[in-house]
Amino acid sequence: MNNVLTYSEEIAAALESGSPVVALESTLITHGFPYPANVETALAMEQAIREEGAIPATIAVLDGRIKVGLGREEIERLAELGQQGVRKCSRRDLPIVVGLRQHGATTVAGTMIVAHMAGIRVFATGGIGGVHRGHPEDVSADLIELGRTPIAVVCAGAKSILDLPRTLEVLETQGVPILGYGTDTLPAFYSRSSGLPIDQRVDSPQEAAAIIAARDKLGLGHAVLVTVPVPEAEALPQDEAEAAIQEATRLADEAGIHGKAVTPFVLAKVLELTNGRSKQANIAALVNNAHVAAQIAVALHQ
């Protein structure tokens, strides 16, 4: 095991025995949802993974220590610290929070790095970052990390507030295969389909695991992106979601909001414009992705 990381007893035992483990990010706890929805969602994702026969490893940095596997008290502590007391951690931030003994919540990119260091092969999240609408120079670090860290990332596609066609172009350049789990098109986070093509449809955890295992045998150093449509009962119609996103993006531009401040602003506006339905879709996707990720981790183990 990597001696830079601190493991919970459960995760240390699981990794030693080769049991299936699924990594989880921690920004949803500090920056994704208000209390108590943040804690409830984090725990629901962990429970979903356990129900499928795998072990959840929520990742964060507390007092400069990179922790792989959080207990309930640590999740509650992160929620209490919130946005003001916790730094969002991508690749560039990890040495800062470790060196200065700060608190950090791992993003998609940050979680991928730590999970790979720990030897965890599968990671479940909501939506990855991408290219921002109207600002093609603003490219999420998630996309670059997907091109250089060999892990399987299970998500509901990129956040649909982003420029999805340009996001796919960057992923293609980075050499990242995009799998559609039970779908022939890229899911659109809040909605089940963006209408955009993916590289390969898979219809079972075993098919996804076979591709991930082949990537490893070939020694290729990129992620495999497994995209899963949000459950139909909680999905937003694509036209309704798109109308809310366009209006929220317009308001962000009007207010002069750019860079990393855009995503939280637009997500909050979409929540308001959809009367909270976007939050329901987000949570449903997160929990569903955790189920699928655990099934893939078990298939890889087998």
Short mmCIF file of the C-alpha atoms (twelve columns), coordinates in Angstrom:
data_MODEL
# 
_entry.id   MODEL 
# 
loop_
_atom_site.group_PDB 
_atom_site.id 
_atom_site.type_symbol 
_atom_site.label_atom_id 
_atom_site.label_alt_id 
_atom_site.label_comp_id 
_atom_site.label_asym_id 
_atom_site.label_seq_id 
_atom_site.Cartn_x 
_atom_site.Cartn_y 
_atom_site.Cartn_z 
_atom_site.pdbx_PDB_model_num 
ATOM 1   C CA . MET A 1   0.000   0.000   0.000   1 
ATOM 2   C CA . ASN A 2   1.029   3.591   -0.594  1 
ATOM 3   C CA . ASN A 3   2.526   4.961   2.642   1 
ATOM 4   C CA . VAL A 4   1.538   8.548   1.780   1 
ATOM 5   C CA . LEU A 5   -2.092  7.616   2.396   1 
ATOM 6   C CA . THR A 6   -3.996  6.867   5.599   1 
ATOM 7   C CA . TYR A 7   -6.445  3.971   5.324   1 
ATOM 8   C CA . SER A 8   -9.418  3.080   7.468   1 
ATOM 9   C CA . GLU A 9   -9.135  -0.392  8.978   1 
ATOM 10  C CA . GLU A 10  -11.881 -1.698  6.704   1 
ATOM 11  C CA . ILE A 11  -10.255 -0.373  3.528   1 
ATOM 12  C CA . ALA A 12  -6.780  -1.569  4.553   1 
ATOM 13  C CA . ALA A 13  -8.144  -5.079  5.090   1 
ATOM 14  C CA . ALA A 14  -10.095 -5.013  1.817   1 
ATOM 15  C CA . LEU A 15  -7.098  -3.905  -0.227  1 
ATOM 16  C CA . GLU A 16  -4.843  -6.464  1.427   1 
ATOM 17  C CA . SER A 17  -7.294  -9.259  0.637   1 
ATOM 18  C CA . GLY A 18  -8.070  -8.015  -2.875  1 
ATOM 19  C CA . SER A 19  -11.764 -7.452  -2.138  1 
ATOM 20  C CA . PRO A 20  -13.715 -5.145  -4.504  1 
ATOM 21  C CA . VAL A 21  -13.544 -1.493  -3.423  1 
ATOM 22  C CA . VAL A 22  -15.213 1.587   -4.971  1 
ATOM 23  C CA . ALA A 23  -13.815 5.086   -4.457  1 
ATOM 24  C CA . LEU A 24  -16.101 8.042   -3.744  1 
ATOM 25  C CA . GLU A 25  -15.334 11.764  -3.911  1 
ATOM 26  C CA . SER A 26  -15.904 14.212  -1.061  1 
ATOM 27  C CA . THR A 27  -16.728 17.507  -2.818  1 
ATOM 28  C CA . LEU A 28  -20.402 16.540  -2.865  1 
ATOM 29  C CA . ILE A 29  -20.233 16.673  0.954   1 
ATOM 30  C CA . THR A 30  -18.590 20.096  1.181   1 
ATOM 31  C CA . HIS A 31  -19.603 21.846  -2.038  1 
ATOM 32  C CA . GLY A 32  -22.350 19.765  -3.668  1 
ATOM 33  C CA . PHE A 33  -25.339 19.843  -1.350  1 
ATOM 34  C CA . PRO A 34  -26.412 21.680  1.806   1 
ATOM 35  C CA . TYR A 35  -26.729 19.849  5.137   1 
ATOM 36  C CA . PRO A 36  -28.271 17.316  5.741   1 
ATOM 37  C CA . ALA A 37  -28.680 16.272  2.072   1 
ATOM 38  C CA . ASN A 38  -24.884 16.127  1.674   1 
ATOM 39  C CA . VAL A 39  -24.404 13.606  4.490   1 
ATOM 40  C CA . GLU A 40  -27.503 11.621  3.540   1 
ATOM 41  C CA . THR A 41  -26.365 11.332  -0.092  1 
ATOM 42  C CA . ALA A 42  -22.802 10.341  0.850   1 
ATOM 43  C CA . LEU A 43  -24.109 7.623   3.159   1 
ATOM 44  C CA . ALA A 44  -26.679 6.458   0.586   1 
ATOM 45  C CA . MET A 45  -23.894 6.004   -1.976  1 
ATOM 46  C CA . GLU A 46  -21.845 4.015   0.523   1 
ATOM 47  C CA . GLN A 47  -24.865 1.838   1.315   1 
ATOM 48  C CA . ALA A 48  -25.557 1.249   -2.393  1 
ATOM 49  C CA . ILE A 49  -21.992 -0.037  -2.832  1 
ATOM 50  C CA . ARG A 50  -22.302 -2.375  0.164   1 
ATOM 51  C CA . GLU A 51  -25.600 -3.762  -1.161  1 
ATOM 52  C CA . GLU A 52  -23.762 -4.905  -4.306  1 
ATOM 53  C CA . GLY A 53  -21.032 -6.716  -2.384  1 
ATOM 54  C CA . ALA A 54  -18.255 -4.106  -2.566  1 
ATOM 55  C CA . ILE A 55  -16.727 -1.745  -0.005  1 
ATOM 56  C CA . PRO A 56  -16.981 2.073   -0.264  1 
ATOM 57  C CA . ALA A 57  -13.890 4.251   0.163   1 
ATOM 58  C CA . THR A 58  -14.819 7.919   0.488   1 
ATOM 59  C CA . ILE A 59  -11.667 10.004  0.000   1 
ATOM 60  C CA . ALA A 60  -10.749 13.366  1.571   1 
ATOM 61  C CA . VAL A 61  -7.878  15.250  3.211   1 
ATOM 62  C CA . LEU A 62  -8.223  16.020  6.922   1 
ATOM 63  C CA . ASP A 63  -5.528  18.017  8.719   1 
ATOM 64  C CA . GLY A 64  -3.166  17.347  5.820   1 
ATOM 65  C CA . ARG A 65  -3.668  13.558  5.901   1 
ATOM 66  C CA . ILE A 66  -5.047  11.934  2.756   1 
ATOM 67  C CA . LYS A 67  -7.679  9.538   4.041   1 
ATOM 68  C CA . VAL A 68  -8.966  6.566   2.071   1 
ATOM 69  C CA . GLY A 69  -12.195 5.473   3.722   1 
ATOM 70  C CA . LEU A 70  -14.070 7.864   5.998   1 
ATOM 71  C CA . GLY A 71  -16.179 6.991   9.018   1 
ATOM 72  C CA . ARG A 72  -19.574 8.579   9.735   1 
ATOM 73  C CA . GLU A 73  -17.987 11.086  12.144  1 
ATOM 74  C CA . GLU A 74  -15.464 12.206  9.523   1 
ATOM 75  C CA . ILE A 75  -18.204 12.666  6.920   1 
ATOM 76  C CA . GLU A 76  -20.165 14.738  9.447   1 
ATOM 77  C CA . ARG A 77  -17.016 16.760  10.208  1 
ATOM 78  C CA . LEU A 78  -16.503 17.569  6.515   1 
ATOM 79  C CA . ALA A 79  -20.145 18.633  6.251   1 
ATOM 80  C CA . GLU A 80  -19.733 20.884  9.288   1 
ATOM 81  C CA . LEU A 81  -16.554 22.484  7.926   1 
ATOM 82  C CA . GLY A 82  -18.287 23.166  4.599   1 
ATOM 83  C CA . GLN A 83  -17.074 25.295  1.702   1 
ATOM 84  C CA . GLN A 84  -15.359 27.898  3.847   1 
ATOM 85  C CA . GLY A 85  -13.196 25.449  5.769   1 
ATOM 86  C CA . VAL A 86  -12.320 22.945  3.051   1 
ATOM 87  C CA . ARG A 87  -10.362 23.416  -0.166  1 
ATOM 88  C CA . LYS A 88  -11.545 21.671  -3.347  1 
ATOM 89  C CA . CYS A 89  -8.663  19.406  -4.318  1 
ATOM 90  C CA . SER A 90  -7.636  18.612  -7.851  1 
ATOM 91  C CA . ARG A 91  -4.060  17.636  -8.841  1 
ATOM 92  C CA . ARG A 92  -2.636  21.116  -8.220  1 
ATOM 93  C CA . ASP A 93  -4.200  21.383  -4.761  1 
ATOM 94  C CA . LEU A 94  -3.121  18.103  -3.174  1 
ATOM 95  C CA . PRO A 95  0.475   19.173  -2.336  1 
ATOM 96  C CA . ILE A 96  -0.848  22.442  -0.875  1 
ATOM 97  C CA . VAL A 97  -3.340  20.875  1.529   1 
ATOM 98  C CA . VAL A 98  -0.921  18.117  2.527   1 
ATOM 99  C CA . GLY A 99  2.058   20.445  2.928   1 
ATOM 100 C CA . LEU A 100 0.136   23.049  4.941   1 
ATOM 101 C CA . ARG A 101 -1.953  20.465  6.828   1 
ATOM 102 C CA . GLN A 102 -5.232  21.838  5.557   1 
ATOM 103 C CA . HIS A 103 -8.584  20.162  4.926   1 
ATOM 104 C CA . GLY A 104 -9.430  19.129  1.368   1 
ATOM 105 C CA . ALA A 105 -12.409 17.653  -0.477  1 
ATOM 106 C CA . THR A 106 -11.387 15.685  -3.544  1 
ATOM 107 C CA . THR A 107 -12.879 16.511  -6.938  1 
ATOM 108 C CA . VAL A 108 -13.256 13.938  -9.707  1 
ATOM 109 C CA . ALA A 109 -9.609  14.497  -10.702 1 
ATOM 110 C CA . GLY A 110 -8.356  14.491  -7.106  1 
ATOM 111 C CA . THR A 111 -10.263 11.329  -6.245  1 
ATOM 112 C CA . MET A 112 -8.955  9.561   -9.345  1 
ATOM 113 C CA . ILE A 113 -5.353  10.329  -8.354  1 
ATOM 114 C CA . VAL A 114 -5.718  9.116   -4.762  1 
ATOM 115 C CA . ALA A 115 -7.773  6.048   -5.711  1 
ATOM 116 C CA . HIS A 116 -5.136  4.993   -8.249  1 
ATOM 117 C CA . MET A 117 -2.369  5.527   -5.690  1 
ATOM 118 C CA . ALA A 118 -4.308  3.273   -3.314  1 
ATOM 119 C CA . GLY A 119 -4.825  0.544   -5.911  1 
ATOM 120 C CA . ILE A 120 -8.590  1.093   -6.247  1 
ATOM 121 C CA . ARG A 121 -9.788  0.369   -9.781  1 
ATOM 122 C CA . VAL A 122 -13.329 1.822   -9.822  1 
ATOM 123 C CA . PHE A 123 -14.684 5.250   -8.825  1 
ATOM 124 C CA . ALA A 124 -18.326 6.400   -8.741  1 
ATOM 125 C CA . THR A 125 -19.365 10.028  -9.092  1 
ATOM 126 C CA . GLY A 126 -22.230 12.150  -10.429 1 
ATOM 127 C CA . GLY A 127 -21.019 14.059  -13.471 1 
ATOM 128 C CA . ILE A 128 -17.492 14.844  -14.617 1 
ATOM 129 C CA . GLY A 129 -16.280 18.345  -15.476 1 
ATOM 130 C CA . GLY A 130 -15.785 19.470  -19.062 1 
ATOM 131 C CA . VAL A 131 -15.512 22.434  -21.396 1 
ATOM 132 C CA . HIS A 132 -17.557 25.437  -20.261 1 
ATOM 133 C CA . ARG A 133 -20.250 26.795  -22.551 1 
ATOM 134 C CA . GLY A 134 -19.180 29.958  -24.314 1 
ATOM 135 C CA . HIS A 135 -15.670 29.688  -22.855 1 
ATOM 136 C CA . PRO A 136 -13.819 26.930  -24.763 1 
ATOM 137 C CA . GLU A 137 -10.555 27.918  -23.103 1 
ATOM 138 C CA . ASP A 138 -12.016 26.887  -19.727 1 
ATOM 139 C CA . VAL A 139 -11.381 23.130  -19.642 1 
ATOM 140 C CA . SER A 140 -11.861 21.125  -16.450 1 
ATOM 141 C CA . ALA A 141 -8.831  19.361  -14.992 1 
ATOM 142 C CA . ASP A 142 -11.048 16.253  -14.870 1 
ATOM 143 C CA . LEU A 143 -10.641 15.767  -18.626 1 
ATOM 144 C CA . ILE A 144 -6.848  15.892  -18.506 1 
ATOM 145 C CA . GLU A 145 -6.785  13.535  -15.525 1 
ATOM 146 C CA . LEU A 146 -8.993  11.065  -17.377 1 
ATOM 147 C CA . GLY A 147 -6.311  10.959  -20.054 1 
ATOM 148 C CA . ARG A 148 -3.483  10.040  -17.683 1 
ATOM 149 C CA . THR A 149 -4.864  8.083   -14.723 1 
ATOM 150 C CA . PRO A 150 -5.902  4.456   -15.345 1 
ATOM 151 C CA . ILE A 151 -9.095  3.981   -13.370 1 
ATOM 152 C CA . ALA A 152 -12.724 3.294   -14.280 1 
ATOM 153 C CA . VAL A 153 -14.966 6.306   -13.658 1 
ATOM 154 C CA . VAL A 154 -18.709 5.621   -13.446 1 
ATOM 155 C CA . CYS A 155 -20.818 8.746   -13.954 1 
ATOM 156 C CA . ALA A 156 -23.954 10.169  -15.574 1 
ATOM 157 C CA . GLY A 157 -21.860 11.828  -18.284 1 
ATOM 158 C CA . ALA A 158 -20.454 15.332  -18.024 1 
ATOM 159 C CA . LYS A 159 -22.521 17.940  -16.211 1 
ATOM 160 C CA . SER A 160 -25.016 19.087  -18.840 1 
ATOM 161 C CA . ILE A 161 -24.409 22.743  -17.969 1 
ATOM 162 C CA . LEU A 162 -21.187 22.282  -19.978 1 
ATOM 163 C CA . ASP A 163 -20.461 22.210  -23.704 1 
ATOM 164 C CA . LEU A 164 -20.939 18.483  -24.276 1 
ATOM 165 C CA . PRO A 165 -19.763 18.253  -27.923 1 
ATOM 166 C CA . ARG A 166 -16.496 20.061  -27.103 1 
ATOM 167 C CA . THR A 167 -16.107 17.954  -23.954 1 
ATOM 168 C CA . LEU A 168 -16.315 14.792  -26.097 1 
ATOM 169 C CA . GLU A 169 -13.683 16.204  -28.463 1 
ATOM 170 C CA . VAL A 170 -11.256 16.745  -25.569 1 
ATOM 171 C CA . LEU A 171 -11.898 13.229  -24.239 1 
ATOM 172 C CA . GLU A 172 -11.204 11.835  -27.717 1 
ATOM 173 C CA . THR A 173 -7.928  13.757  -27.853 1 
ATOM 174 C CA . GLN A 174 -7.025  12.366  -24.426 1 
ATOM 175 C CA . GLY A 175 -7.683  8.822   -25.671 1 
ATOM 176 C CA . VAL A 176 -10.462 8.091   -23.180 1 
ATOM 177 C CA . PRO A 177 -12.960 5.390   -24.263 1 
ATOM 178 C CA . ILE A 178 -16.541 6.337   -23.412 1 
ATOM 179 C CA . LEU A 179 -18.881 3.457   -22.664 1 
ATOM 180 C CA . GLY A 180 -22.657 3.807   -22.564 1 
ATOM 181 C CA . TYR A 181 -24.119 1.567   -19.868 1 
ATOM 182 C CA . GLY A 182 -27.341 0.333   -21.438 1 
ATOM 183 C CA . THR A 183 -27.375 3.287   -23.827 1 
ATOM 184 C CA . ASP A 184 -26.162 4.173   -27.333 1 
ATOM 185 C CA . THR A 185 -25.825 7.880   -26.568 1 
ATOM 186 C CA . LEU A 186 -24.078 10.026  -23.985 1 
ATOM 187 C CA . PRO A 187 -26.279 10.643  -20.919 1 
ATOM 188 C CA . ALA A 188 -26.851 14.315  -20.158 1 
ATOM 189 C CA . PHE A 189 -26.608 14.248  -16.347 1 
ATOM 190 C CA . TYR A 190 -30.137 15.476  -15.504 1 
ATOM 191 C CA . SER A 191 -31.550 13.812  -18.647 1 
ATOM 192 C CA . ARG A 192 -31.125 10.298  -19.967 1 
ATOM 193 C CA . SER A 193 -29.681 11.248  -23.352 1 
ATOM 194 C CA . SER A 194 -27.826 14.113  -24.993 1 
ATOM 195 C CA . GLY A 195 -28.200 12.532  -28.430 1 
ATOM 196 C CA . LEU A 196 -24.405 12.500  -28.766 1 
ATOM 197 C CA . PRO A 197 -22.555 9.272   -29.665 1 
ATOM 198 C CA . ILE A 198 -20.414 7.186   -27.321 1 
ATOM 199 C CA . ASP A 199 -17.635 4.755   -28.293 1 
ATOM 200 C CA . GLN A 200 -19.244 1.509   -27.188 1 
ATOM 201 C CA . ARG A 201 -22.464 0.331   -25.577 1 
ATOM 202 C CA . VAL A 202 -22.173 -2.205  -22.758 1 
ATOM 203 C CA . ASP A 203 -25.142 -3.984  -21.205 1 
ATOM 204 C CA . SER A 204 -23.625 -5.684  -18.176 1 
ATOM 205 C CA . PRO A 205 -20.989 -5.163  -15.471 1 
ATOM 206 C CA . GLN A 206 -19.051 -8.049  -17.031 1 
ATOM 207 C CA . GLU A 207 -18.786 -6.298  -20.410 1 
ATOM 208 C CA . ALA A 208 -17.548 -3.097  -18.758 1 
ATOM 209 C CA . ALA A 209 -15.089 -5.079  -16.639 1 
ATOM 210 C CA . ALA A 210 -13.733 -6.881  -19.726 1 
ATOM 211 C CA . ILE A 211 -12.852 -3.541  -21.351 1 
ATOM 212 C CA . ILE A 212 -11.263 -2.205  -18.148 1 
ATOM 213 C CA . ALA A 213 -9.222  -5.394  -17.748 1 
ATOM 214 C CA . ALA A 214 -8.087  -5.186  -21.394 1 
ATOM 215 C CA . ARG A 215 -6.952  -1.592  -20.840 1 
ATOM 216 C CA . ASP A 216 -4.831  -2.809  -17.927 1 
ATOM 217 C CA . LYS A 217 -3.363  -5.738  -19.896 1 
ATOM 218 C CA . LEU A 218 -2.411  -3.343  -22.691 1 
ATOM 219 C CA . GLY A 219 -0.674  -1.073  -20.190 1 
ATOM 220 C CA . LEU A 220 -2.584  1.992   -21.364 1 
ATOM 221 C CA . GLY A 221 -2.456  4.868   -18.915 1 
ATOM 222 C CA . HIS A 222 -5.896  6.392   -19.367 1 
ATOM 223 C CA . ALA A 223 -9.248  6.087   -17.631 1 
ATOM 224 C CA . VAL A 224 -12.291 4.251   -18.930 1 
ATOM 225 C CA . LEU A 225 -15.435 6.372   -18.648 1 
ATOM 226 C CA . VAL A 226 -18.619 4.407   -17.974 1 
ATOM 227 C CA . THR A 227 -21.660 6.651   -18.504 1 
ATOM 228 C CA . VAL A 228 -24.976 5.630   -16.932 1 
ATOM 229 C CA . PRO A 229 -28.326 7.342   -17.638 1 
ATOM 230 C CA . VAL A 230 -30.103 8.834   -14.622 1 
ATOM 231 C CA . PRO A 231 -33.027 6.602   -13.474 1 
ATOM 232 C CA . GLU A 232 -36.076 7.339   -15.605 1 
ATOM 233 C CA . ALA A 233 -38.371 8.211   -12.691 1 
ATOM 234 C CA . GLU A 234 -36.170 11.141  -11.618 1 
ATOM 235 C CA . ALA A 235 -34.859 12.250  -15.031 1 
ATOM 236 C CA . LEU A 236 -35.705 15.674  -16.429 1 
ATOM 237 C CA . PRO A 237 -36.953 15.959  -20.018 1 
ATOM 238 C CA . GLN A 238 -34.037 17.115  -22.147 1 
ATOM 239 C CA . ASP A 239 -35.798 20.251  -23.446 1 
ATOM 240 C CA . GLU A 240 -36.767 21.337  -19.921 1 
ATOM 241 C CA . ALA A 241 -33.268 20.812  -18.560 1 
ATOM 242 C CA . GLU A 242 -31.688 22.577  -21.542 1 
ATOM 243 C CA . ALA A 243 -33.982 25.612  -21.194 1 
ATOM 244 C CA . ALA A 244 -33.022 25.984  -17.518 1 
ATOM 245 C CA . ILE A 245 -29.316 25.563  -18.308 1 
ATOM 246 C CA . GLN A 246 -29.374 28.162  -21.085 1 
ATOM 247 C CA . GLU A 247 -31.099 30.686  -18.829 1 
ATOM 248 C CA . ALA A 248 -28.700 29.990  -15.942 1 
ATOM 249 C CA . THR A 249 -25.693 30.320  -18.265 1 
ATOM 250 C CA . ARG A 250 -27.046 33.622  -19.608 1 
ATOM 251 C CA . LEU A 251 -27.398 34.948  -16.068 1 
ATOM 252 C CA . ALA A 252 -23.829 33.883  -15.250 1 
ATOM 253 C CA . ASP A 253 -22.455 35.721  -18.307 1 
ATOM 254 C CA . GLU A 254 -24.575 38.754  -17.479 1 
ATOM 255 C CA . ALA A 255 -23.126 38.809  -13.956 1 
ATOM 256 C CA . GLY A 256 -19.558 38.454  -15.267 1 
ATOM 257 C CA . ILE A 257 -19.004 35.120  -13.528 1 
ATOM 258 C CA . HIS A 258 -16.134 33.038  -14.970 1 
ATOM 259 C CA . GLY A 259 -13.743 30.205  -14.122 1 
ATOM 260 C CA . LYS A 260 -14.453 27.845  -11.252 1 
ATOM 261 C CA . ALA A 261 -17.243 30.116  -9.944  1 
ATOM 262 C CA . VAL A 262 -19.399 29.332  -13.001 1 
ATOM 263 C CA . THR A 263 -20.369 25.749  -12.142 1 
ATOM 264 C CA . PRO A 264 -21.746 26.354  -8.611  1 
ATOM 265 C CA . PHE A 265 -23.594 29.489  -9.805  1 
ATOM 266 C CA . VAL A 266 -25.205 27.743  -12.787 1 
ATOM 267 C CA . LEU A 267 -26.087 24.616  -10.781 1 
ATOM 268 C CA . ALA A 268 -27.797 26.767  -8.138  1 
ATOM 269 C CA . LYS A 269 -29.768 28.655  -10.792 1 
ATOM 270 C CA . VAL A 270 -30.820 25.430  -12.524 1 
ATOM 271 C CA . LEU A 271 -32.017 24.126  -9.150  1 
ATOM 272 C CA . GLU A 272 -34.113 27.255  -8.721  1 
ATOM 273 C CA . LEU A 273 -35.479 27.200  -12.287 1 
ATOM 274 C CA . THR A 274 -36.503 23.515  -12.064 1 
ATOM 275 C CA . ASN A 275 -38.120 23.908  -8.637  1 
ATOM 276 C CA . GLY A 276 -35.668 21.492  -7.059  1 
ATOM 277 C CA . ARG A 277 -36.125 18.690  -9.598  1 
ATOM 278 C CA . SER A 278 -32.494 18.965  -10.769 1 
ATOM 279 C CA . LYS A 279 -31.367 18.104  -7.236  1 
ATOM 280 C CA . GLN A 280 -33.591 15.010  -7.180  1 
ATOM 281 C CA . ALA A 281 -32.136 13.892  -10.519 1 
ATOM 282 C CA . ASN A 282 -28.591 14.539  -9.277  1 
ATOM 283 C CA . ILE A 283 -29.039 12.474  -6.110  1 
ATOM 284 C CA . ALA A 284 -30.752 9.648   -8.008  1 
ATOM 285 C CA . ALA A 285 -27.867 9.549   -10.493 1 
ATOM 286 C CA . LEU A 286 -25.247 9.505   -7.721  1 
ATOM 287 C CA . VAL A 287 -26.837 6.562   -5.910  1 
ATOM 288 C CA . ASN A 288 -27.517 4.656   -9.141  1 
ATOM 289 C CA . ASN A 289 -23.919 5.183   -10.299 1 
ATOM 290 C CA . ALA A 290 -22.697 3.792   -6.979  1 
ATOM 291 C CA . HIS A 291 -24.742 0.618   -7.565  1 
ATOM 292 C CA . VAL A 292 -23.342 0.189   -11.087 1 
ATOM 293 C CA . ALA A 293 -19.761 0.949   -10.020 1 
ATOM 294 C CA . ALA A 294 -19.946 -1.681  -7.290  1 
ATOM 295 C CA . GLN A 295 -21.296 -4.258  -9.746  1 
ATOM 296 C CA . ILE A 296 -18.368 -3.518  -12.076 1 
ATOM 297 C CA . ALA A 297 -15.869 -3.722  -9.188  1 
ATOM 298 C CA . VAL A 298 -17.277 -7.132  -8.214  1 
ATOM 299 C CA . ALA A 299 -17.081 -8.305  -11.843 1 
ATOM 300 C CA . LEU A 300 -13.437 -7.162  -12.024 1 
ATOM 301 C CA . HIS A 301 -12.723 -9.049  -8.802  1 
ATOM 302 C CA . GLN A 302 -14.295 -12.208 -10.172 1 
# 
